[in-house]
Amino acid sequence: MRIRLHSSPAGTAAALAHVLTVNRVSQPYPDRHPSTRHRIYLDATPRKDSRP
């Protein structure tokens, strides 16, 4: 699956690594002005051990 995240430049992709296997992370792209956030794209799959 491909996921788009909007966050601060430091990002939050690492938090998703607890429930997803992250295969690829794009470079950060700035959102349009006046936003100070950036967006990144993740290619990820669900982890087998993350389901209840």
Sequence and secondary structure as in RCSB ss.txt:
>XXXX:A:sequence
MRIRLHSSPAGTAAALAHVLTVNRVSQPYPDRHPSTRHRIYLDATPRKDSRP
>XXXX:A:secstr
 EEEEEE TT SHHHHTTTEEEEEE   EE STT   EEEEEEEEE GGG  
